């Protein structure tokens, strides 16, 4: 029984959370730098795939909005560079119009 108890204590110590002070420097993980042409090409491909997924999601949202348009407002992903007004700003403008 004594051997199992000792093994349990050693195993428990091995998996115990390490105490840190916050000033330690990570030295075991190297930077992710593409070294070969193949790695660089894979990285560029993954970036383009992600951009394509984003564009597809924008298109899907715009198509849904055009199909279910209930009010005269701009699309979520409009090409104009003006900022979309918040609901508070819209309410304030409506209140100003009603006052006039």
PyMOL commands that set and color helices and strands:
alter all, ss='L'
color gray80, all
select helices_A, chain A and resi 2-14+37-67+87-99
alter helices_A, ss='H'
color red, helices_A
deselect
rebuild
show_as cartoon
